[in-house]
Amino acid sequence: MAIISINSIEKVKNNNSLQGRLLTEVREIDTNLSNPANMVHDKFYDLRLRNLSTKLMSEDKILNYPLFQQYAANNDNNLKGLDQFNTLGVKYIAVDGYPVIKSSQKTTIMAAFDSLPEEVDAIMVISNYFSFIEDVGFQVGGISTAGLHKQRVQSQLTVYMLTRDGKKILHKIFMGTSEDKLGSHEDDEPITLDEVAQQALDESMREFQNYLVKKVGG
């Protein structure tokens, strides 16, 4: 099996109500994350699932394969339809060497087999989406304080696997929510956006791991 894309949204997006989005924007929060695609990459490889890792082709072999390099350059971020709409105001970024590909792009994904070593019999795409989860505080003149405080981060990790003959092995979203809230304090130091995003990703990766353990063992 070859992983052909590991990508993540570049910032935490607010998908709450219009008033929530407006109020969040008023706060002028810097919603950009530090290397979110690399965060997904590192968390995935930290899972150390023997039954999966033994089936994965070496990452270096894939990324240094000339035909795959050409494929990656030609298919990076060619999002259409709903994927394109959902990324308004943000963008997905991939780990260096990989293209940004979403699970909905089956034709593009299947075409990758022509650009991979012949022994590759299955493909995996890993994509992550971060969003704010806001607790409503109180109402002022009919407008809630959602967006002004108490924000957690949610990770939506999509894993898509299919075989060379187009058979779907897995297409599932694994959800995780940060334990801490943005700006909460631990040892007198405010918790950063990167830290709460990592907590959310940790949880969605654990959900993925638990799913695989149930399906194929550890």
Salt bridges, closest charged atoms under 4 A:
ASP42 OD1 - HIS41 ND1 2.97
GLU59 OE2 - HIS41 NE2 2.92
ASP83 OD1 - LYS102 NZ 3.65
GLU119 OE2 - LYS61 NZ 2.91
ASP135 OD2 - LYS181 NZ 3.41
ASP202 OD1 - LYS43 NZ 2.75
GLU203 OE1 - ARG206 NH2 2.79
